[in-house]
Amino acid sequence: MMSFDTSLLRYTEAQSQQFFETVAERARAVPGVKGVTMTTSVPMSNDSVGAETIVPEGFQFPVGKDNARLLASRVDEHYFDTMGLSILRGRTFRADDSFDAPRVAIVNQQLAQHYWPNQDPIGKRFRLVDSNNTWVQVVGLAKTSKYIFIAEPPTEFVYFPHRQKKLQRMIMIAQSLGDPSSLVTPLREVVHGLDANLPIYNVRTMEAFYRMRAVSIFNVLVTIVGAMGLMGLGLSIVGLYGLVAYAATRRTREIGIRMAIGAGQASVLRMVLRQGVVLALVGLVVGLVASVGAGALLRAAFPSGDNQRDLVAPLLVVPIVLAVTFFATYIPARQASRINPMNALRHD
């Protein structure tokens, strides 16, 4: 895949359209290329997916709402074949779906079921909320796919022919017969053969694009979860310290009696520490049980994960929690073990 922005070189809208047509045609002639499509967005790429506001003909919106904002993309007639998406009914776009032709669109199953339930969507119309209030006729029904995230719920989506809007930014996606990385240089040469000055950006294979996107999302999630974990650990230290210190204060008189009849500082220290350890063990058991359920949910959301690493987290968490418990309870336990027995006996 590679992206172009002809406005950077002050192309007119007509020149831009001609450039997109020519570069796609020449790219299809490159050896090793199975298919080429021009589009304004890449599936599961939230930074390139567009949106349109529509009013489906005959649909009654709830009170206070009179239109729908939907995800949308502008594509050519080769898009569905190249991307492996199914047209379930009707037709795909054609080269004659041009700027001067009647406006058409392809909707997905989710959109059709919402606005025209149990009806054939082919031939239905909706109005674009734009300066012209343009009416658009549905000519095709596409299978519902994934548009932003792999785990997203079924989402309404509409496709438009890119020729029916004057565009200057497009993405070319080429399907290869072999190693896709081998096409990068020949496709660059195709573009620079038309205009050596036109910048090409986001040049990468689809595999590399999705890997980078998955890693970036994973890094964000890890950062958020890690920050929440550190906050939770800090709160647990403060909470456990306060709880043990309060409990030791409540038992000051008892501690004084124990020390008066011969209990040593080490005995008192162990007694208070034991109380903190019991609390930590209860928390560990509850946390480990909860982690089993959370792990099952994560495996369902990310089925390609390495399940053999699931034991690493508990093995790391247990010693960390025990170390935190010792740190949080040692200070109040040490203070309790240094109580003067006579002062403790006078404590109310």
C-alpha positions in Angstrom: 0.0 0.0 0.0 1.1 3.6 -0.6 -0.6 7.0 -0.2 -0.6 10.1 -2.5 -1.6 13.7 -1.9 -1.7 15.5 -5.3 -2.6 18.8 -3.6 1.0 19.0 -2.4 2.0 19.8 -6.1 -1.1 21.9 -6.8 -2.8 19.4 -9.1 -6.2 20.5 -10.2 -9.1 18.2 -9.3 -9.2 16.9 -12.9 -5.5 16.3 -13.0 -5.7 14.4 -9.7 -8.5 12.1 -11.0 -6.5 11.4 -14.2 -3.4 10.7 -12.1 -5.2 8.2 -9.9 -6.7 6.4 -13.0 -3.4 6.2 -14.8 -1.3 5.1 -11.8 -3.8 2.3 -11.0 -3.9 1.1 -14.6 0.0 1.0 -14.9 0.3 -0.7 -11.5 -1.9 -3.5 -12.7 0.5 -4.1 -15.5 3.5 -4.7 -13.2 4.6 -8.3 -13.1 3.6 -10.1 -9.9 0.5 -7.8 -9.3 -2.8 -9.7 -9.0 -5.0 -6.7 -8.3 -4.9 -3.0 -7.6 -7.5 -0.8 -6.0 -7.7 2.9 -5.1 -9.4 3.9 -1.9 -9.6 6.6 0.7 -9.2 4.3 3.7 -7.6 1.0 4.8 -9.7 -1.4 6.9 -9.0 -1.3 10.6 -7.3 2.1 10.3 -9.2 4.6 12.3 -7.0 7.5 11.1 -8.1 7.1 7.5 -11.7 6.0 7.7 -14.1 8.8 6.7 -17.7 9.5 7.8 -20.9 10.7 6.2 -24.2 12.0 7.6 -27.2 10.5 5.9 -31.0 10.5 6.1 -32.5 7.1 4.8 -35.7 7.6 2.9 -38.8 6.5 4.9 -36.9 5.8 8.1 -38.4 7.3 11.3 -35.7 8.5 13.7 -36.3 8.8 17.4 -37.4 12.1 18.8 -34.6 14.6 18.9 -32.6 12.9 16.1 -33.1 13.5 12.3 -30.0 11.9 10.7 -27.3 9.3 11.2 -23.5 9.7 11.2 -21.9 6.6 9.6 -18.4 5.4 8.7 -17.7 5.6 5.0 -15.1 5.1 2.4 -14.5 6.1 -1.2 -13.4 3.2 -3.4 -13.1 2.1 -7.0 -14.7 -0.8 -8.9 -11.8 -3.2 -8.0 -11.9 -2.7 -4.3 -14.1 -5.6 -3.2 -12.2 -8.2 -5.3 -8.8 -6.9 -4.3 -9.7 -6.8 -0.6 -11.6 -10.1 -0.6 -14.9 -8.6 0.4 -18.2 -10.2 -0.7 -21.0 -8.4 -2.6 -24.0 -10.3 -1.4 -26.6 -8.7 -3.6 -26.7 -6.1 -6.4 -23.5 -4.9 -8.1 -20.2 -3.5 -7.4 -19.1 -0.1 -8.7 -18.4 0.5 -12.4 -16.0 2.8 -14.2 -19.1 4.8 -15.4 -20.1 5.7 -11.9 -18.5 9.0 -12.6 -18.9 12.5 -11.2 -21.7 13.3 -13.7 -23.5 10.1 -13.2 -26.4 9.5 -10.6 -25.0 9.1 -7.1 -24.8 5.4 -6.0 -23.5 3.6 -2.9 -22.9 0.1 -1.5 -24.1 -0.5 2.1 -23.2 -3.3 4.4 -25.6 -5.8 6.0 -25.6 -4.0 9.4 -26.7 -0.7 7.8 -29.4 -2.4 5.6 -30.9 -4.4 8.5 -31.1 -1.2 10.6 -32.7 1.1 8.2 -34.6 -1.3 5.9 -35.2 -4.4 8.1 -36.4 -7.5 6.2 -36.4 -5.6 2.9 -34.2 -5.7 -0.2 -31.9 -2.7 0.2 -31.1 -2.6 -3.6 -32.9 0.5 -5.0 -33.4 2.1 -1.6 -32.3 5.7 -1.3 -30.8 8.0 1.3 -30.0 11.7 1.4 -26.5 13.0 2.2 -26.6 15.9 4.6 -24.4 18.2 2.5 -24.7 21.5 0.8 -26.7 19.9 -2.1 -28.8 17.4 0.0 -27.7 14.8 -2.6 -29.9 11.7 -3.0 -28.0 8.4 -3.3 -29.3 5.1 -4.5 -28.1 1.8 -3.1 -26.8 -0.5 -5.8 -25.1 -3.2 -3.8 -25.1 -5.0 -0.4 -21.7 -5.9 1.1 -20.9 -8.3 3.8 -20.4 -6.6 7.2 -16.6 -6.6 7.9 -14.3 -5.0 10.4 -13.5 -1.3 9.9 -11.7 0.2 13.0 -10.8 -2.7 15.4 -10.8 -6.4 15.1 -13.0 -6.8 18.3 -15.5 -4.1 17.3 -19.3 -5.0 17.2 -21.1 -5.1 13.9 -20.9 -1.6 12.5 -22.9 0.3 9.9 -20.7 1.2 6.9 -21.3 2.8 3.4 -19.1 2.7 0.4 -19.1 5.4 -2.4 -17.4 5.4 -5.8 -14.3 7.6 -5.5 -15.0 9.1 -9.0 -18.2 10.8 -7.7 -16.2 13.1 -5.4 -13.3 15.3 -6.4 -10.5 13.9 -4.3 -6.8 14.6 -4.1 -5.7 12.2 -1.4 -5.9 8.4 -2.2 -4.4 5.2 -1.1 -3.3 2.5 -3.6 -3.4 -1.1 -2.4 -1.8 -3.8 -4.6 -2.5 -7.5 -4.2 0.6 -9.6 -5.0 1.0 -13.1 -6.5 4.1 -13.6 -4.4 6.2 -11.7 -1.8 4.4 -8.3 -1.4 7.6 -6.5 -0.4 9.0 -7.3 -3.9 6.4 -4.9 -5.4 7.5 -1.8 -3.5 10.2 -0.7 -5.8 8.4 -1.4 -9.1 5.3 0.4 -7.8 7.4 3.4 -6.8 8.9 3.5 -10.3 5.3 3.5 -11.7 4.4 6.6 -9.6 7.7 8.4 -10.3 7.4 7.6 -14.0 4.2 9.7 -14.0 5.5 12.4 -11.7 9.0 12.2 -10.2 8.2 15.1 -7.8 5.1 13.6 -6.2 5.8 12.5 -2.6 4.8 8.9 -1.7 4.1 8.1 1.9 2.9 5.2 4.1 4.7 2.7 1.8 4.5 -0.7 3.4 2.9 -4.1 3.1 -0.5 -4.7 4.6 1.1 -7.3 6.9 3.6 -4.7 8.2 0.8 -2.1 8.5 -1.4 -4.4 10.6 1.5 -5.6 12.7 2.5 -2.0 13.5 -1.1 -1.1 14.3 -1.5 -4.1 16.6 1.8 -3.3 18.4 0.8 0.3 18.9 -2.6 -0.6 20.3 -1.0 -3.2 22.5 1.6 -0.7 23.8 -1.1 1.8 24.7 -3.1 -0.9 26.5 0.1 -2.0 28.4 0.9 1.5 29.4 -2.6 2.2 30.7 -2.8 -1.2 32.5 0.7 -0.7 33.9 -0.1 2.8 35.2 -3.3 1.5 36.8 -1.4 -1.4 38.3 1.2 0.9 39.8 -1.5 3.2 41.2 -3.2 0.1 42.7 0.1 -1.1 44.2 0.7 2.4 45.8 -2.8 2.5 47.2 -2.5 -1.0 48.6 0.8 0.0 50.4 -0.9 3.0 52.0 -4.1 1.1 52.8 -2.3 -1.9 54.3 0.0 0.4 56.3 -2.9 2.4 57.7 -4.9 -0.7 58.5 -2.1 -2.5 60.3 -1.1 0.7 62.2 -4.7 1.3 63.3 -5.0 -2.3 64.4 -1.8 -2.1 66.3 -2.9 1.1 68.0 -6.2 -0.6 69.0 -4.2 -3.4 70.6 -1.8 -1.2 72.4 -3.1 -2.3 75.9 -3.0 -6.0 74.8 0.6 -5.6 73.6 1.5 -3.9 76.9 0.1 -6.8 78.9 1.9 -9.4 76.7 5.2 -7.6 77.1 4.6 -7.2 80.9 4.2 -10.9 81.3 7.4 -11.7 79.3 6.7 -11.4 75.6 9.7 -10.0 73.8 9.9 -7.5 71.0 10.4 -10.3 68.4 7.2 -12.0 69.5 5.2 -8.7 69.2 6.8 -8.0 65.8 5.7 -11.4 64.5 2.2 -11.0 65.9 1.6 -7.7 64.0 3.3 -8.9 60.9 1.2 -12.1 60.9 -1.9 -9.9 60.8 -0.7 -8.1 57.7 0.3 -11.3 56.0 -3.1 -12.9 56.5 -4.7 -9.9 54.9 -2.3 -10.1 52.0 -3.0 -13.8 51.5 -6.7 -13.3 51.4 -6.2 -10.6 48.8 -3.9 -12.9 46.8 -6.5 -15.7 46.7 -9.3 -13.3 45.6 -7.0 -11.7 43.0 -5.8 -15.0 41.6 -9.3 -16.3 41.2 -10.4 -13.0 39.5 -7.4 -13.3 37.2 -8.6 -16.6 35.9 -11.8 -15.0 34.7 -9.9 -12.0 33.3 -7.5 -14.3 31.5 -10.4 -16.1 29.9 -11.8 -12.8 28.6 -8.5 -11.7 27.2 -7.9 -15.0 25.5 -11.3 -14.7 23.8 -10.5 -11.1 22.7 -7.0 -12.0 21.6 -7.1 -15.7 20.5 -3.7 -15.5 18.9 -1.9 -14.8 22.2 0.7 -17.1 23.8 -1.3 -18.9 26.5 1.9 -20.6 27.8 2.9 -17.2 29.2 -0.2 -16.9 31.3 1.6 -18.4 34.4 4.3 -15.7 34.2 2.1 -13.0 35.7 1.0 -14.9 38.8 4.6 -16.1 39.4 5.7 -12.5 39.4 2.8 -11.0 41.3 2.9 -13.3 44.3 6.5 -12.4 45.4 5.8 -8.7 44.7 2.6 -8.6 46.8 4.4 -10.5 49.6 7.3 -8.0 49.5 4.9 -5.1 49.5 3.0 -6.6 52.4 6.2 -6.9 54.4 7.2 -3.3 53.6 3.8 -2.0 54.5 3.4 -3.9 57.8 7.0 -3.9 59.1 7.0 -0.2 60.1 3.8 -0.3 62.3 4.9 -3.7 63.6 8.3 -2.4 64.6 6.7 0.6 66.3 4.3 -1.7 68.2 7.2 -3.9 69.3 8.9 -0.9 70.9 6.0 0.2 73.0 6.9 0.8 76.7 4.8 -1.7 78.6 4.0 0.7 81.4 2.7 3.4 79.0 0.8 0.7 77.1 -1.0 -0.4 80.3 -2.2 3.1 80.9 -3.5 3.4 77.3 -7.3 3.5 77.1 
